[in-house]
Amino acid sequence: MPTQYWRSAETIERLNHLERPGFAVEFLRRNPSYRQDYARMLRQIARDQAHAEATRTNVAHRWGLRFRP
């Protein structure tokens, strides 16, 4: 979702009905540090596919996440 919609009434209403995991995802999507780290991870994977799993694991550990295939 583009960032300009994050404060729309519709988005806020949807956020009010999320369970904890869904809210956590929305929180991270809005976190500038996470967005930078995630983008850096994608660039690193694009450069070095051989270490993609290790790269995802490192980011997941930093942010307390589990990436699903």
Phi, psi and omega per residue, in radians:
M1 nan 2.256 3.105
P2 -1.079 2.578 -3.045
T3 -1.115 -0.423 -3.109
Q4 -1.175 -0.279 -3.141
Y5 -1.634 -0.077 -3.032
W6 -1.086 -0.447 -3.094
R7 -1.895 0.222 3.121
S8 -1.223 2.685 3.133
A9 -1.035 -0.684 3.134
E10 -1.101 -0.756 3.130
T11 -1.156 -0.757 3.133
I12 -1.084 -0.714 3.100
E13 -1.078 -0.738 3.122
R14 -1.127 -0.722 3.121
L15 -1.087 -0.592 -3.122
N16 -1.145 -0.292 -3.099
H17 -1.887 0.122 -3.118
L18 -1.394 2.578 2.983
E19 -1.390 3.026 -3.079
R20 -0.965 -0.842 -3.117
P21 -1.059 -0.721 3.127
G22 -1.141 -0.693 3.104
F23 -1.139 -0.699 3.121
A24 -1.052 -0.732 3.110
V25 -1.077 -0.796 3.138
E26 -1.113 -0.663 3.098
F27 -1.072 -0.828 -3.133
L28 -1.120 -0.702 -3.133
R29 -1.047 -0.443 -3.133
R30 -1.664 -0.108 -3.090
N31 -1.455 1.999 -3.087
P32 -1.012 -0.657 -3.138
S33 -1.163 -0.726 3.102
Y34 -1.133 -0.756 -3.130
R35 -1.053 -0.710 3.101
Q36 -1.164 -0.759 -3.133
D37 -1.119 -0.739 3.135
Y38 -1.129 -0.767 3.112
A39 -1.100 -0.714 3.091
R40 -1.080 -0.713 3.112
M41 -1.070 -0.793 -3.140
L42 -1.087 -0.711 3.106
R43 -1.124 -0.729 -3.136
Q44 -1.127 -0.722 3.117
I45 -1.135 -0.700 3.132
A46 -1.082 -0.608 3.129
R47 -1.344 -0.605 -2.989
D48 -2.422 1.391 -3.121
Q49 -1.046 -0.487 -3.086
A50 -1.084 -0.493 -3.104
H51 -1.943 0.425 -3.077
A52 -1.046 -0.796 -3.101
E53 -1.115 -0.743 3.120
A54 -1.120 -0.677 3.126
T55 -1.120 -0.814 3.100
R56 -1.081 -0.711 -3.139
T57 -1.098 -0.734 3.113
N58 -1.057 -0.793 3.137
V59 -1.151 -0.738 3.139
A60 -1.038 -0.751 3.126
H61 -1.135 -0.710 3.136
R62 -1.060 -0.632 -3.035
W63 -1.874 0.040 3.121
G64 1.223 0.697 -3.053
L65 -2.004 2.913 2.946
R66 -2.281 2.037 3.088
F67 -1.511 2.340 3.101
R68 -1.726 2.576 3.109
P69 -1.186 nan nan
